Amino acid sequence: MITVTAPAKVNLHLEVLGLRSDGFHELAMVMQSIELADRLSFENTADARVSLSCDDASLSVGDDNLILRAAHLLRDRSGFSELGASIHLEKRIPIGAGLAGGSSDGAAALVGLNALWGLGHSPADLERMAAELGSDMPFCVAGGCQLCFGRGEQLEAVPPTNEPLAVLLVKDPRASVSTPWAYKRCRELNQSRYLADEAAFERRRQALRQDDWLNPLRSDRPPSLRNDLQEVVAPETAAVRSALQLLKSVPHSLAVAMSGSGPSCFALFRDLESCQQVQGDLAPQLERAGLRAWSCAFRRDGVRIES
């Protein structure tokens, strides 16, 4: 058996630059892995069947799941149609939360099955396959802290921080946000301000690469946590507004933002201990607001084989 952890991510920066020729949005992002992770176990069956089970009954385990889509892609590329596996997912990342849980699980399938089946693909090979399945998936393979351009699949590593930064993550379990809706709404409201061409896109990429807060991340010059989707999602999503309001009232946090297309929001702290202290202090308010919360340290890698 092989076991792989699949961590969540938060967006330290999400900038919508404009529209690409393929109809997708051109993005400039900084994504960071955190120590909130799903766990996947893989067993070889060699019977040409790939099956998936999960401890969360609300999650589909059919062919629409990225884990199975990744498994089928990897097997098709291998040329060995007889390969099979039994996969079990222990779900810890909340579903539909803007934390790339599904993408990370799909990335974990590529990494885990590559090892289980002895296929020998390099991390770069797996990132290329991941890009065929989802925009966030290459990042989930690589993990740590990365600049993410294009649709999010073009990665540039950021110098690792030596500081024990952490986030207090909160989510209303009753709330969800459609990512396609969020980008559609962004286009409706902001297209007049979109950049027009590749030269303009590259100027913004270069400005982000050179931004002082990113080289490396430090608590004495924290990121501003820009998220262009937050300004379109928050006005129409009460759960996001209440989460942001609560986190902004917290003492000693460095910055507050929504992650991805939401509805998860987070506050950045200097270390895990202060983050956990605040979570404990906020417990009554979190309960009254109906919010779940997690204290999560930054993580230096993406999906990881544990055994």
C-alpha positions as CSV (number, residue, x, y, z in Angstrom):
1,M,0.0,0.0,0.0
2,I,1.1,3.6,-0.7
3,T,-0.3,6.5,1.2
4,V,-0.2,10.1,-0.1
5,T,-1.2,13.4,1.6
6,A,-2.9,16.0,-0.5
7,P,-2.7,19.5,1.1
8,A,-5.0,22.4,0.6
9,K,-3.8,25.8,-0.7
10,V,-4.6,29.4,-0.1
11,N,-4.2,32.3,-2.5
12,L,-1.8,35.0,-1.1
13,H,-2.4,36.9,-4.4
14,L,-5.1,36.4,-7.1
15,E,-5.1,39.0,-9.8
16,V,-7.4,38.7,-12.9
17,L,-5.4,40.3,-15.7
18,G,-7.7,39.9,-18.6
19,L,-9.1,37.4,-21.1
20,R,-7.0,34.9,-23.1
21,S,-7.6,33.9,-26.7
22,D,-9.0,30.5,-25.5
23,G,-11.7,32.3,-23.4
24,F,-10.1,31.6,-20.0
25,H,-9.0,34.4,-17.7
26,E,-5.3,35.2,-17.6
27,L,-4.2,35.1,-14.0
28,A,-1.3,36.2,-11.8
29,M,-1.3,34.4,-8.5
30,V,0.7,33.4,-5.6
31,M,-0.4,30.1,-4.1
32,Q,0.7,28.6,-0.8
33,S,0.3,25.0,0.5
34,I,-1.0,24.6,4.0
35,E,-1.1,21.7,6.6
36,L,-4.7,20.8,6.0
37,A,-4.6,17.7,3.9
38,D,-6.7,14.8,2.6
39,R,-5.1,11.3,2.8
40,L,-5.3,8.8,-0.1
41,S,-4.3,5.2,0.1
42,F,-3.5,3.1,-3.0
43,E,-3.4,-0.7,-3.4
44,N,-2.4,-2.6,-6.5
45,T,-5.1,-4.9,-8.0
46,A,-3.7,-5.6,-11.5
47,D,-7.2,-6.4,-12.8
48,A,-7.7,-3.4,-15.1
49,R,-10.1,-1.9,-12.6
50,V,-9.6,1.4,-10.7
51,S,-12.1,1.9,-7.9
52,L,-12.5,4.7,-5.4
53,S,-14.1,4.9,-2.0
54,C,-14.4,7.8,0.4
55,D,-15.2,8.3,4.1
56,D,-17.4,11.3,3.1
57,A,-20.6,10.0,1.6
58,S,-21.5,13.4,0.0
59,L,-18.5,13.2,-2.4
60,S,-19.0,11.5,-5.8
61,V,-16.8,8.5,-6.3
62,G,-17.8,8.2,-10.0
63,D,-15.9,9.0,-13.1
64,D,-16.4,12.7,-12.6
65,N,-14.0,12.7,-9.7
66,L,-10.6,14.0,-10.5
67,I,-8.9,11.1,-8.7
68,L,-10.4,8.7,-11.2
69,R,-9.9,11.0,-14.2
70,A,-6.2,11.3,-13.2
71,A,-5.9,7.5,-12.8
72,H,-7.4,6.8,-16.2
73,L,-5.1,9.4,-17.9
74,L,-2.0,8.0,-16.2
75,R,-2.9,4.4,-17.2
76,D,-3.7,5.4,-20.7
77,R,-0.3,7.1,-21.1
78,S,1.4,4.0,-19.6
79,G,0.2,1.7,-22.4
80,F,-0.5,-1.0,-19.7
81,S,-4.3,-1.4,-19.8
82,E,-4.2,-4.2,-17.3
83,L,-3.1,-1.9,-14.4
84,G,-5.6,-1.5,-11.6
85,A,-5.9,0.0,-8.2
86,S,-8.1,0.3,-5.2
87,I,-8.1,3.9,-3.9
88,H,-9.5,5.2,-0.6
89,L,-9.9,8.9,0.2
90,E,-10.0,10.3,3.8
91,K,-11.5,13.7,3.2
92,R,-10.3,16.5,5.5
93,I,-10.3,19.5,3.2
94,P,-13.9,21.0,3.0
95,I,-15.6,20.5,-0.3
96,G,-16.2,23.4,-2.6
97,A,-14.2,25.8,-0.4
98,G,-11.8,27.5,-2.8
99,L,-8.9,25.5,-1.3
100,A,-8.2,23.2,-4.3
101,G,-9.2,20.0,-2.4
102,G,-10.4,18.2,-5.5
103,S,-7.4,19.3,-7.5
104,S,-5.0,18.2,-4.8
105,D,-6.7,14.8,-4.6
106,G,-6.3,14.5,-8.4
107,A,-2.6,15.4,-8.1
108,A,-2.2,12.9,-5.3
109,A,-3.6,10.2,-7.6
110,L,-1.0,11.0,-10.3
111,V,1.8,10.9,-7.7
112,G,0.6,7.9,-5.8
113,L,-0.2,5.7,-8.9
114,N,3.0,6.7,-10.6
115,A,4.8,5.1,-7.6
116,L,2.4,2.2,-7.2
117,W,2.6,1.2,-10.8
118,G,6.3,1.9,-11.1
119,L,5.9,4.1,-14.1
120,G,8.9,6.4,-13.4
121,H,7.4,9.7,-14.5
122,S,9.3,12.8,-13.3
123,P,7.6,15.5,-11.3
124,A,7.7,17.7,-14.5
125,D,5.9,14.9,-16.4
126,L,3.2,14.7,-13.7
127,E,2.8,18.5,-13.7
128,R,2.2,18.4,-17.5
129,M,-0.4,15.7,-17.1
130,A,-2.0,17.5,-14.2
131,A,-2.4,20.6,-16.4
132,E,-4.6,18.6,-18.8
133,L,-7.0,17.9,-16.0
134,G,-7.2,21.2,-14.1
135,S,-5.7,24.6,-13.8
136,D,-4.7,24.2,-10.1
137,M,-3.4,20.7,-10.4
138,P,0.2,21.4,-11.4
139,F,0.6,23.6,-8.4
140,C,-0.8,20.8,-6.2
141,V,1.9,18.5,-7.5
142,A,4.6,21.0,-6.8
143,G,3.2,22.7,-3.8
144,G,5.1,25.0,-1.4
145,C,4.9,28.7,-2.5
146,Q,4.6,29.3,-6.2
147,L,3.9,32.1,-8.7
148,C,1.1,30.8,-10.9
149,F,0.4,32.3,-14.3
150,G,-1.7,31.6,-17.4
151,R,-4.8,29.8,-16.2
152,G,-2.7,29.0,-13.1
153,E,-0.8,26.1,-14.6
154,Q,2.4,27.9,-15.3
155,L,4.6,27.7,-12.2
156,E,7.6,29.7,-10.9
157,A,8.9,28.7,-7.5
158,V,9.2,31.4,-4.8
159,P,12.1,31.5,-2.4
160,P,11.0,29.5,0.7
161,T,10.4,31.4,3.8
162,N,12.3,30.6,7.0
163,E,9.5,31.9,9.2
164,P,6.7,29.7,10.7
165,L,3.8,31.5,9.1
166,A,0.3,30.1,9.5
167,V,-3.3,30.8,8.7
168,L,-6.5,30.7,10.6
169,L,-9.0,29.3,8.0
170,V,-12.7,29.7,8.4
171,K,-15.7,28.4,6.3
172,D,-19.4,28.3,6.6
173,P,-20.2,24.6,5.8
174,R,-23.6,25.7,4.5
175,A,-22.1,28.0,1.9
176,S,-20.6,27.3,-1.5
177,V,-19.5,29.4,-4.5
178,S,-19.4,28.3,-8.1
179,T,-16.0,29.1,-9.6
180,P,-17.3,29.5,-13.1
181,W,-20.0,31.9,-11.7
182,A,-17.3,33.9,-9.9
183,Y,-15.2,34.4,-13.0
184,K,-18.3,35.2,-15.1
185,R,-19.4,37.8,-12.6
186,C,-15.8,39.2,-12.5
187,R,-16.0,39.6,-16.3
188,E,-19.4,41.3,-16.2
189,L,-18.3,43.8,-13.6
190,N,-14.6,44.4,-14.6
191,Q,-14.0,43.7,-18.2
192,S,-13.6,47.4,-19.0
193,R,-10.6,47.4,-16.8
194,Y,-9.0,44.2,-18.1
195,L,-5.5,44.4,-19.7
196,A,-5.6,44.0,-23.4
197,D,-2.6,42.1,-24.6
198,E,0.4,39.8,-23.7
199,A,2.8,42.7,-23.3
200,A,0.6,44.2,-20.6
201,F,0.1,40.8,-19.0
202,E,3.9,40.3,-18.8
203,R,4.4,43.7,-17.2
204,R,2.1,42.7,-14.3
205,R,3.8,39.3,-14.0
206,Q,7.2,41.0,-13.8
207,A,5.9,43.4,-11.2
208,L,4.6,40.5,-9.1
209,R,7.9,38.6,-9.4
210,Q,9.8,41.6,-8.1
211,D,7.4,42.6,-5.3
212,D,9.3,43.1,-2.1
213,W,6.9,41.0,0.1
214,L,7.5,37.9,-1.9
215,N,11.3,37.5,-1.8
216,P,11.0,35.7,0.5
217,L,7.8,35.9,2.6
218,R,8.4,37.6,6.0
219,S,6.1,38.6,8.8
220,D,7.6,42.1,9.0
221,R,6.4,42.8,5.4
222,P,3.3,40.6,5.0
223,P,1.5,40.3,1.7
224,S,-1.5,42.5,1.1
225,L,-3.5,39.4,0.2
226,R,-5.1,40.8,-3.0
227,N,-7.9,38.7,-4.4
228,D,-9.8,40.2,-7.3
229,L,-12.6,37.6,-7.0
230,Q,-13.3,38.7,-3.4
231,E,-14.7,42.0,-4.6
232,V,-17.3,40.3,-6.7
233,V,-18.1,37.3,-4.5
234,A,-18.3,39.0,-1.1
235,P,-21.1,41.5,-2.0
236,E,-23.3,38.5,-3.1
237,T,-22.3,36.0,-0.4
238,A,-23.3,36.7,3.2
239,A,-21.1,33.9,4.5
240,V,-18.0,35.5,3.0
241,R,-18.9,38.9,4.4
242,S,-19.4,37.6,7.9
243,A,-16.2,35.5,7.8
244,L,-14.1,38.5,6.6
245,Q,-15.7,40.8,9.2
246,L,-14.9,38.3,12.0
247,L,-11.3,37.8,10.9
248,K,-10.7,41.5,10.5
249,S,-11.7,42.0,14.2
250,V,-8.9,39.5,15.3
251,P,-5.9,41.1,17.0
252,H,-2.4,40.4,15.9
253,S,-3.2,39.0,12.4
254,L,-1.0,40.2,9.5
255,A,-3.7,40.3,6.8
256,V,-7.1,38.9,5.9
257,A,-8.6,37.6,2.6
258,M,-10.8,35.1,0.8
259,S,-9.1,32.2,-0.8
260,G,-9.7,31.4,-4.5
261,S,-13.3,31.9,-5.4
262,G,-14.4,31.3,-1.8
263,P,-16.2,30.9,0.4
264,S,-13.3,30.1,2.7
265,C,-11.5,33.1,4.2
266,F,-8.3,33.3,6.2
267,A,-6.2,35.4,8.5
268,L,-2.4,35.3,8.3
269,F,-0.3,35.0,11.5
270,R,3.4,35.0,12.4
271,D,3.3,31.4,13.7
272,L,1.0,28.5,14.4
273,E,1.0,29.0,18.2
274,S,-0.5,32.5,17.9
275,C,-2.9,31.3,15.3
276,Q,-4.1,28.5,17.6
277,Q,-4.5,30.9,20.5
278,V,-6.7,33.1,18.5
279,Q,-8.8,30.2,17.3
280,G,-9.4,29.2,20.9
281,D,-10.3,32.7,21.9
282,L,-12.7,33.0,19.0
283,A,-14.4,29.6,19.6
284,P,-17.7,31.1,21.0
285,Q,-18.0,33.6,18.1
286,L,-17.2,31.0,15.5
287,E,-19.9,28.7,16.9
288,R,-22.5,31.5,16.9
289,A,-21.6,32.4,13.3
290,G,-21.8,28.7,12.2
291,L,-18.2,28.8,11.0
292,R,-15.8,25.9,11.0
293,A,-12.1,26.8,11.7
294,W,-8.7,25.3,11.2
295,S,-5.2,26.5,12.3
296,C,-2.8,25.6,9.6
297,A,1.0,26.1,9.2
298,F,2.5,26.8,5.8
299,R,3.8,23.7,4.0
300,R,6.9,23.6,1.9
301,D,5.8,20.9,-0.6
302,G,2.7,19.7,-2.3
303,V,1.4,16.1,-2.5
304,R,3.7,13.8,-0.6
305,I,4.2,10.1,-0.4
306,E,4.1,9.1,3.3
307,S,4.5,5.3,3.0
